[in-house]
């Protein structure tokens, strides 16, 4: 697959929705994670990321304006030992509980499907990173309708063993803006990952549509030690 510019990809797409990036830095020493959320409605935009243990959760920016928390308040990132889970919904907890019971990533998601937000039926996108004694692999999943038909759920999992240095994978919930919103299609896109976490975070945030972007989380994990550094950027802070 040809490598694309994530900067151009985001700048030319007003509404990819929610997006997950997983990869490895050019020097090969760190795993990289990026997760962003966007919103078109006042309810979706009324959110911030906050730290929650080793992970993060979404929280209403203004509690008095919260209309429906069901699909927008969740923990996008949780850590279970040497595994880091990143998702766009409460399936984070489903994966966490499944992995804790020795189930696989795919098995954990068998009980879930796309979101019940007709007519969009937003895909559930998820990733899990596994780092052990310097060995690194990750997997990305998307659960979506079959061509917009809610009676069918298509499940795709992409596994990356010993990912290449300087490269990553990007998946989003939507192809672009629309009514209804068209679901992401194809396998995750191949992108470049820089060595600098701050540089990566700033580039992603600047590239996201100014009107629709809400929050961004970026984390770099040292493959040798498991130590990490993170950055949160909230539009409404």
N, C-alpha and C positions, 0 to 999 in steps of 0.2 A: 504493500500500500504506500502511495506517495505521501510524504510528509507535507502537512499544510501549516500555514501560519495561524496560530490560535488568535493572535492579535487581529489579523484581518478577518478571520472567521467571526469573531465577536463584534467587531466594528461594523460589519456588513449585515448583521442580523439583529434587528430591533428587539426580538423576543425569542431567544432560545429557551426561556423559562428557567429551569433549574439545571445546573450542570456540574458534573463530576470530572475531575482530572486526576489521574494517577500516573506516576512515572518515576524516573530516576535521574539524578543530577549528572552533568557531564563528567565529573570526576569519579562517578560510580559509587561514591561513599554514602549517599543519602537517598531515601525514598521521598518522593514529593506528592503532596495531596493538595488539591484545590476544590472547593465547593462554593458555588454561588447560588443565590436565590434572586428572583425578579418578581415583579407584581404589576398587574394591570388595574386591579381593583383597590379601593382604599383599604379593604380588609387585608389583602395580601401585602400591601406596602407598609402596613402598620406593624413592622417586626424588626427585631434586632437579634444578632447572635450574642450569646453570653457564655462564658466558660461554665462547665459543669463537670467537676472532677477532671479526668484526663480528656474528656470530650467537650462538646458544646451542645447547647439547646437553643431553640428559638423562643423568643419572649415578645409579648406585645410591647410596642414602644409607648403607646398610650392605652392603658387598660380600659378607659372609658369609651374608646372607639372600637373595641374588639367586638365583632359581630358573630363570627362562627369560628371557634378555634380548632374544629375537628380535623382539618387537613393542613393546617398551617403551623400548629404548635406541636413540636416533636423534637427528638434528639438526633440531629443529623450525623453526629460523630460520637462513637463509643469505643472504648478500648477494653479488650479481653485478653489479658496476658500479652502475648507477642502478636496479637491480631488487632488491627484497627479497622473498624467498620464505618463506612460513609454511605448515607442514603438520602433520598429526598422525602422521606416520610417515616411513619412510625414502624415501618418494617425493620428499622435499625434494631428495635427491641426484639423482633421476631428472629432476626439473624443471630443476635447476641445470645438469646436463650437456646437456639438450636445448636450453635457452636459449643455452648457450655455443656450441652448434653451429648457431645461427640457426633453431632450430625454434620453433614457437609453444608457448604454455602448454598448449593442448589436445593438440597433436601429441606433446608430451613425455610426456603422461599416457596415451597410447594403449596403452602396453605394461603398464600397471598396472590393477588392479581392487581391489575391497574386500579387507579383510584375511581371511586363511584361519583365522579363529578361530570355527569352527562351535560352537554354533548361532547366534551373534550376527552373524557376517559384518560386522564393524564397517566402516562406510563410511570411505573415505579422503577427508578434506576438505583442501583446499589453497587457497592464495591467493597472488597475485603482485601487487606494487605497482610501478608504473613512474613514476618522477619524472625529468623532464628539463626544465631551464631554467624551472622553475616550473609546468610542465604536469604534471598528475597524473591517473592513471587506475589502476584496479585490476580484477582478475577473481577470481572465487571458483569453485571446482570441487568437486563431490561425485561419487564413484564408489560405487555401492551396488547391492545385489541388486535384482532385479525382484520386489518383493513377498516377499522372503525366499527366492527360488529361486536357489541358488548357480550354476546353469547359465547364468544371464543376468546381465550387468552393465549397469546403466543409467548413463550419463555425462551430467552436467549442468554447464554452464559459464554463469556470470552475469558480464557485463562492465559496468563502471561507468566511463563517460567523464566527466571533469570533475565528480566527485562534489560534491554540495551541501555547503556549509559547515554544520558542526554536526550532520551526519548520518553514519550508518555502517550496516554490514551485519553481521549475526550469524548464524553457522551452527554447529551442533554435530553430534556423531556420532549422538546418540540423541534421541528425542522425550522420553523419561523412563525411569525405572527399570523393570525387568521381567526376566522369564526366559522366552524369550530377550529381549534388549534390542531394542526397536523402533527402526529406523533413522529418522533425521531425514527429514521430509517437507516438500515445497514449496520455494519460493525462500527465500533468506536473509531474515531478519527485519530490518525497518528500525528503527533505534534512534538515540538522541541521543548525541553525543560532546561532552564538556566541554572547555574550554580547558586545564584543569590536568591534567597527566599523573598527578601524585600523587593528586589527588582521584579520578580515574578508576580508578586501580589499587586504591586503598583501598575504593572502592565495590564493585568487582567481587569483591575478595577477601572482603569482609564478607558479600556476598550469596551466595557459594557455600556449599553444604552443609558444615557443620563436620566431619562424620565422613568425607566422601568427597573433599574438596578436597585437592590435593597440591601443585601449583605454579602460579604465574601469572607471565607475562611481559608487560610493556607497553612500547611504544616510541612516541615522537613524533618525526617527521622534519620538519625545516624544509624547505619546498618550494623556497625561494630558494637555500639554501646546501647542502642535503643533509646538514647536520649533524643529529645526533640525540641524544636522551637516553633512557635505558632504566631500567626498574626490574624486579627479580626478587624475588618473594616465595615462599619455600619453607616448607611446614608443618613439615618435618623439617629443621632447620638446626642 
